[in-house]
Structure formats: structure tokens, C-alpha cells
Amino acid sequence: MIRSELIQIIADENPHLFQRDVERIVNTVFGEITEALARGERVELRGFGAFSVKKRDSRLGRNPRTGESVEVEAKAVPFFKTGKLLRERLNGAEG
């Protein structure tokens, strides 16, 4: 599912809302999650999962094309851990 499909589904299920308002809401939610992660905060959506940021140390990597060693800089990467209800739903258990 892509963002526009999510917006359309929410708009279809909530006919009292204008589509532009639904789009603004969805963009605000994603924007707030992104901003919280950029600040190094953890975002938990109960029953769905938790987003966090993990730090990766610098390391010595290898260029797969040439085999040459290259320095890979330290970086922060997003991490998502599923919630219990989502895992149960994906594995066929009734929630």
C-alpha cells in the first residue's frame, strides 16, 4: 500500500471528511513520526509496533564490483519492531 491508497481508504471510510483534510492528517502523522525519529526519540503505536533509531558504527566495507576495501561512515538507521497484536494477526491468531 502506498500513501495515496491509504488516504483514499480513510477518505472512503469517513465520508464526512474532505479528502484534502484526510491527506493533511496522514501527512501530519507521518511527519511527526519522522521528526521524532530525527530527534532520536522512539515512537510506539500500541498493537502495531514501535519505530526507533539504531546507530551503526563506522566499519570497513568492500566494494562488491571491485573487491576494494572502503570506509563506511557511522550512521543512524530507522528500525521497526512489530507489536504483539500485529505479529499475532500476521501469523493467523485471532486478536
C-alpha angles and dihedrals in degrees: 000000000000129000095261091052090051091050091049093050092050091046091049091050092047107045091170089069125076114239091237089056092049089050090051091050094049092046090049093051093049091043092053092049090050093048092048091051090047087056089052094251127141120240118205124190105189113237092010107060148263131276119208140159123248123197118227116202122228113268144173110264134179129237103235093209099051103017088232118147115246133185112244111204124229113266145172118244130189117248129194125198117190121235123240095254092051092049091049092049092049091050095050100255116139112246 
